Each structure stands twice: as C-alpha cells, then as structure tokens.
Amino acid sequence: MSRRFPGFDRKTLHGTAMIKLSELHLGFLTALGGMILLFASANFGALPGQDYGAGTMPRLIGWCAILLGCFMVATSLKNLPEMLRPHLADWVRKPRLAIAALGCIAVIACYILFAETVGFIPMSFISLLALMLLLRTSLVTAVLASLATTLVVYYGFSRLLMVPLPRTEFLSFLG
C-alpha cells in the first residue's frame, strides 16, 4: 500500500487509465502556468473608479499557482528518481481517445487565435459546442449547454466583474 495514496498499491496506481505525470512534473507545469498568467495579465488596465483593475484576479491566481507549483516540486523531491519518469497511460493507445485529446487542444488553440477577431460570444459558443460534440454529447444537450454557459460566463465576467472580453460588432446588441 502507498502512504501517499491510501487504498492503492504501486502496481494498481500505475495501471490506471490516466496520464501519469509525477507531482514534480505537475508542480513545474503549475508554476509555469502561473508565470504565464502573470505575464499575460501584466498590461491589463485599471478600471475607472476602482482600486483594482482587470488584472487583479489573474495576478492573484498566477501567484497562487506559482506558490502551489513550488510546494509540489519541493514535496516531490524526496522521491526524485521515480518522480523524473513520466508514465504513459493505457488510453493513449486508443485512437478515439487520443484524437479527442488532440481535438481539445486544437479547439483551445483556435479560441486563442480567433477570439479577438470573432469575439468572445461566438468563439466561446463554437468552442464549447465543438468540445462537447467531440466528447460525444448529444447535439441538443451540447447546443443548450454551450449557449447557457457562454451567456452566463459573458455576463458574469463582462457585467459583474467588469473584465473586458473580446467583442464583435455582429453581436453588439447584447451589451
């Protein structure tokens, strides 16, 4: 039995169907993601009449991610030789699941590339719909969930939190 994962022995833990990155790798990636978030939010402007700006929450999350990543790396160093080896999971050998994973990455990349041009609402809806269909959600459920999620996130961020989201003139009637 493992002290770190009660109820799992080493063979059972390494035989599960998931991506096997060690805590060292995940800690490094978490800290790196936090640094990227800090860099990306560095030029967010202040909001008129507010003591904080649009970059306040991204910077806070970035610093938390950096601290969490450093903690994960520090705690994993006691098992260093084992922590350096990433393990491929069984699902990587199944073409449908591997294509779905690559599709998710492609959808995220498309959102990043086209959100400024197309706008948040259409790109968010298209991205969510594509992800749900890629993961075999029924069409009606995918359309309704994508629409509801897009509108809730849009109004939550743009109106309540006053975070500037990419806009398009096509949907300017939404506010």
CORJOZI-V624487 format. One record per backbone hydrogen bond with DSSP energy under -1.0 kcal/mol. NH is the residue of the N-H (numbers start at 0). CO is the residue of the C=O. If there is no record, write none. Layout:
NH:CO + NH:CO
This chain:
1:7 + 7:4 + 12:8 + 13:9 + 17:15 + 19:86 + 25:21 + 26:22 + 27:23 + 28:24 + 29:25 + 30:26 + 31:27 + 32:28 + 33:29 + 34:30 + 35:31 + 36:32 + 37:33 + 38:34 + 39:35 + 40:36 + 43:40 + 49:46 + 53:44 + 55:52 + 58:54 + 59:55 + 60:56 + 61:57 + 62:58 + 63:59 + 64:60 + 65:61 + 66:62 + 67:63 + 68:64 + 69:65 + 70:66 + 71:67 + 72:68 + 73:69 + 74:70 + 75:71 + 78:75 + 79:76 + 82:78 + 83:79 + 86:19 + 92:89 + 93:90 + 97:93 + 98:94 + 99:95 + 100:96 + 101:97 + 102:98 + 103:99 + 104:100 + 105:101 + 106:102 + 107:103 + 108:104 + 109:105 + 110:106 + 111:107 + 112:108 + 113:109 + 114:110 + 117:113 + 118:114 + 119:165 + 122:118 + 123:119 + 124:120 + 125:121 + 126:122 + 127:123 + 128:124 + 129:125 + 130:126 + 131:127 + 132:128 + 133:129 + 134:130 + 135:132 + 136:131 + 141:137 + 142:138 + 143:139 + 144:140 + 145:141 + 146:142 + 147:143 + 148:144 + 149:145 + 150:146 + 151:147 + 152:148 + 153:149 + 154:150 + 155:151 + 156:152 + 157:153 + 158:154 + 159:154 + 160:155 + 162:156 + 171:168 + 173:170 + 174:171
